[in-house]
């Protein structure tokens, strides 16, 4: 899990605690996303969280969570999050960092 703000300062955190991993993966697995071509995430300022998921079989994927409003997987298209889901990310970061 790595996060960056406009200052490009990274905080890298690796999770090995099963419960913390479940918290993050449950959040990601239950997101309700909408592809919205009328909104350009590049127009928004905010923290970007890079979430690298490593599966037991060796498969990896990268999820980016931006400005509590957008998410994408493996560099694909950005999807807009429902407001409540986007805001929940801050509390999840706080929970898994503690």
C-alpha positions in Angstrom: 0.0 0.0 0.0 1.6 3.3 -1.0 0.0 6.7 -0.9 1.1 10.0 -2.4 -0.1 13.5 -2.2 0.5 16.5 -4.5 4.0 16.8 -2.9 4.9 13.3 -4.3 5.9 12.1 -0.9 5.3 8.4 -0.5 4.4 6.4 2.5 4.9 2.7 1.8 3.2 0.2 4.0 3.2 -3.6 3.6 0.3 -5.5 5.2 0.9 -9.0 6.5 -1.9 -9.0 9.2 -4.7 -11.1 7.8 -7.4 -8.9 9.3 -6.0 -5.7 7.8 -5.6 -7.4 4.4 -9.3 -8.5 4.6 -10.3 -4.9 5.5 -8.7 -3.6 2.4 -9.7 -6.4 0.0 -13.3 -6.4 1.3 -13.5 -2.6 0.6 -12.1 -3.1 -2.9 -14.3 -6.1 -3.7 -17.5 -4.3 -2.8 -17.0 -1.0 -4.6 -19.9 0.2 -6.7 -18.2 2.0 -9.6 -19.5 3.9 -12.6 -17.5 4.7 -15.7 -18.0 8.4 -16.3 -16.4 9.7 -19.4 -17.5 13.3 -18.7 -15.2 13.5 -15.6 -11.4 13.7 -16.0 -9.6 12.6 -12.8 -6.6 14.6 -13.9 -8.7 17.7 -13.1 -8.7 16.8 -9.4 -6.1 17.2 -6.7 -5.8 14.7 -3.9 -3.9 11.8 -2.6 -3.4 8.7 -4.8 -3.1 5.4 -3.1 -1.4 2.6 -5.1 -2.6 -0.7 -3.8 -0.6 -3.7 -5.1 -2.3 -7.0 -4.6 -0.2 -10.1 -4.6 -2.1 -13.4 -4.8 -0.8 -16.7 -3.5 -0.4 -18.1 -7.0 2.0 -15.3 -8.0 -0.6 -13.1 -9.8 -0.4 -9.4 -9.1 -2.6 -6.4 -9.8 -2.4 -2.7 -9.1 -5.3 -0.7 -7.9 -5.2 3.1 -7.8 -7.5 5.0 -5.6 -7.5 8.8 -6.3 -8.9 11.8 -4.4 -11.5 9.6 -2.7 -13.5 9.8 -6.0 -11.9 7.5 -8.6 -10.4 4.0 -8.8 -8.8 2.0 -11.6 -7.1 -1.4 -11.9 -3.9 -2.1 -13.8 -3.8 1.3 -15.5 -7.2 0.8 -17.1 -10.0 3.3 -17.3 -10.9 5.4 -14.2 -14.2 4.7 -12.6 -16.1 7.1 -10.4 -17.0 6.0 -6.8 -20.1 6.7 -4.9 -19.3 9.5 -2.5 -19.8 7.4 0.7 -17.5 4.7 -0.6 -14.8 7.1 -1.6 -14.8 8.8 1.8 -14.6 5.4 3.6 -11.1 5.0 2.2 -9.7 7.5 4.7 -11.0 5.5 7.6 -9.7 2.3 6.2 -6.2 3.8 5.8 -6.3 5.0 9.4 -7.5 1.5 10.6 -4.8 -0.5 8.8 -2.0 2.0 9.6 -2.6 1.7 13.4 
